[in-house]
Amino acid sequence: MEYYNNGNRRDLSYYTVWQYTISGRGRIDTANRSQDLLPGSLMIAAVPGDHVYYLPGNSEHWEFVFLVMTGQDAIRAVKTVENYRGNVLDAGEIPRTMKQYREFLPVLFAKKVTSPFDNSSRSYGLCMSLMDETGNTWDSREKQSFDELLNLIRHNLYRDISVEEMAAAMHLSRSHFTRLFSAAMGQSPRKYLEELRLKTALDILCSENLPVKEAAAQAGIYDVNYFCRIFKKRYGLPPGKYRELNCRNEPNGTPI
C-alpha cells in the first residue's frame, strides 16, 4: 500500500494535520531533517508547508488516526510549535493535549459535534493546550507582535486604520484579535486608537502653531466637530481653550 502526502503542493488549501501513530512506522521529511513517525508520536503539520510524510518502502505498515483543523488560530499554533519544537512530538510529554485529542476524535467520528461553536471551542482548546504544554504560550510572542503592531499604528496614525486591518496584520480573526489586544493593553483596539490620537493631537497643539483642525488631521481625526467633542470629554476643555490655559510656550493660537 502506498501513502504519500506532499505539503509543498501549491494547489492545497490552508489547514493543519494532527496525526497520531498507533503502530508501525511512517516518516516525515522536511527541509532540515527526516524523522520516523513511531507509535506514541504526534505529528503536526501546517499545510501548505515544506514537508512530505509517507509510508517508507522499508516499513510494513503504518496505522494512525488524524485530525484536520482549519482556521487562523490552528495554523498559528501549529506553525509556532513547528518552528520551536519541530513536527514530531512525544505524546507522553503533552498529556493534557493528548487527552483532549483522544476525547475529540470519537465525538467527530460519531458526528456528535453539536454546532460550529462547539467545534470551534474544542479546536481552540486543543490548540491552546498544545501551545501551553510545548512551552509556546502566546504571552511573550503576542507582546512582541503587539509591539510591532503598535509601532505600525504610530507610523500610520494620519490615515484610517480599522480593527480589521489590525487583526489582519496579526494574522488573527477580528474577534480573537480584539480579545487578545484588550487583555494585553487593558482597553479595546478602538479605544486605544482614540486615546493615542487624542494624545498625539494634544502634543501637536502644544508644540506647533497649527489650527485645531490641522492638528486633529495630523493625528488621523478629520471631523473637527467630533474631535472637539471627544477632546473636551477627555481633557475637560475644548482644544483651543486647553492650549491657551495649559500649554507652556504656547504658540499664537490660530482659529479653526
N, C-alpha and C positions, 0 to 999 in steps of 0.2 A: 504494500500500500504506500502511495506517495502522499506526502503532506508538506506543503511549502507555501509560506506567506512572505511576500516581499513588501516591506513598508516603504520602499522607495518609489513605488509606482505613483505617477503623477495624477492618475485618474481617481485616486482614493479620496473619499470624504474624510472629515476630521472626526476621530473617535479615539478611545483608549481601550486597550485589551488588558484584562487581569486573568492570567491563565495559570492554574494550579496543577502541578503534575502529581498524579495519583500513583502511577507505576511506569516502568520502562524508562526511556531516555529520549529527550529531544535535544535540540541545540538552537542557540541564537547567536548570530554573528552581527557585530556592529563595526563601525569604522575603527574602533580601538581594541576590540578583543572578541574572542569567541568563547562561549560558555556552554557547558552541558546543563540541561534542564532535567533535574533529578527529582525523584519522589520527595515531597515535603518542601519544594521550592515554588515560589510565586513569581511568575514572570509578568512584569508590567511594561507596557509599550504604548507610546503615543503615536498615532498613525495620522498622516504620513510621518515617517521617521527613517533615520539612517540605520536600518536593521533588516535582517531576514531571520525568520525562525522556521524550523523544519524538522522532519524526521530524518536523521542521518542514515546513510546507507548501511552502517555497521550496527544499527540498533534494530532489534527485532520488533519492538512495539513501543508505543508511547500513548499512555492513557492519561487524559486530563479533562478538567472542566474549565470553562472560561466564561467570563462576564465581559460584555461590551458596554461601555458608557460613553455618551456624548456630552457635550456642554463645556463651557469655558472653565468652570471650576474643576471638572475632572481632568481636562487637558493640562491646566496649570499645575495641578497637584502631581500628576504623573510625570510631567516634564521636569518639575523641580526635583523629585526623587530620582529620576533617571540621571540628572546632572550630578547629584551629590552621592548617590548610593549605587547607581547602575540599574540594569534592567532585571536582575535576578536577586530575589530576597529570600532569606531563610524564614519560612513560615513560623518557626519556633521563636523568632525574635520579634514578631509582630502579632502576639496572641489576640489582642483585642480586635485588631483589624481582621484577622482570620475568623474570629468568632462571628463578626458581622457578615463577613463574606459567606461563610457556611450557612448562616441563617437567611441570607438574602436569596441565595440560589434556589432552594426549594420553593420559596414563595414565587419566584419568577417562573419556574418550571410548571407550577400548579396554576399559573395565571391568577394569582391571588393579590396582585398589586391593585389596590382599590381605586387609585386615581393618579393623575400625573403629579399631584402634590405629594402623595405617599411615595411615589417612585423617586422624586427629587429629594425628599427628605432622607430616604435611605441611602441614596447615592452620595449626597453631600456628607452624611455622617461617615460613610466609608472612606471618602477622600480625606476628611479631617483627621480620622483615626490613623490613616496611613501617614499623613504628614507628621502627626504628633509622635508616633512610635518610631519613625525613622529620624527624629531629631530635626525635622524641617518645618517647624511651626511657622505660621505666616508672620509672626510679630516682627522679627528683625528685618526680614526681606520686605515686608509691606512698608515698614518705616522707611527703609532705603528707597523703595519705589515711590512712596509719598513725597519724600524729599525731592526726587526728580520731578514729580508732577507739580509740586508747589513752585519749583523754580521755573517750570514751563509756564505756569499760570502768571507768575510775576512778570515774565518777559512778554506776555501777550495780553496784558491787562486791558490794553486800549481797545481790543476787539471783543465781540460777543463770544462768550465761552459757555457752552451748555454743559449740564451734568452728563449728558450722553457722550459728549466729546471727552470729558474727563475719564469716564468709565472706559471708553474705547482705548484711551492712551494707556490704561492699566490692564487692558485685555480682560475686563470683567463686565458682567451684566450690570445694568443701571442699578437694580435693586441691591445686588451684592456689594457693588462699589459703595453705594450710599451707606450701607450698614458698616462696612469696614472703615470708611472715611470718618463717619460720625463717631465711631468708637475710638479711633486714633486721635482725632482732632478735637473732640468734645462738642462739635457742632456739625450741622449738615453742610454738604458742599455749597449749597446756595447761600447759606448764612455766612460761611467762611468767605466766599467770594464777595459778598456785600460788605462785610467788615473790612476786608482788605482794600476794596475800592474806596470806601469812606476814609480809611486811614491814609491812603495814597493821595486822595483829593485834598485832605487836610494838610498834608505835608507840602503839596504844591501851593495851596492857598497861602501858607505861611512863609514860603521861601521864594515865590515868584510873583511878579507883578502881572497877574493874569486875571481876566474876568472869571467870575464864578462858573459861568457856562463852559469856558475852555478848560478850567481846572477839572471840572467834572468829566469832560470828554476825554481828557488825557488819562483819567482813571477808568475809562470804559463805561461811563454813565452819560448817555446822550439826551435824556429827557431831564432838562434842568428843573422843572417843577417837581418831578419825582425825587431828584437829587436833593433839592432843598427840603422836601418833606422828610426824607429818611435821615438827612443830616441833622435837622432840628430834633428829631426824635432821639437820635443817638447822642448828640452833644448839648442839647438844650437850647441852642440858639440857631438862627438862620446862618448860613455860611459867611455872608459878608459881615454880619454883626459879630460873629465869633472871631473872625480875623481882626476886626477893629479892636476888640477888647482883650484878646488873649495872645495874639502872635507878637513875639518880640521882633524888633526891627521890621515892623510891618511895612509892606510896600504901600504906595499910594493906591488905595482901592480904586478899582475900575468897575463901573456899574455893569450889571448883567446885560 
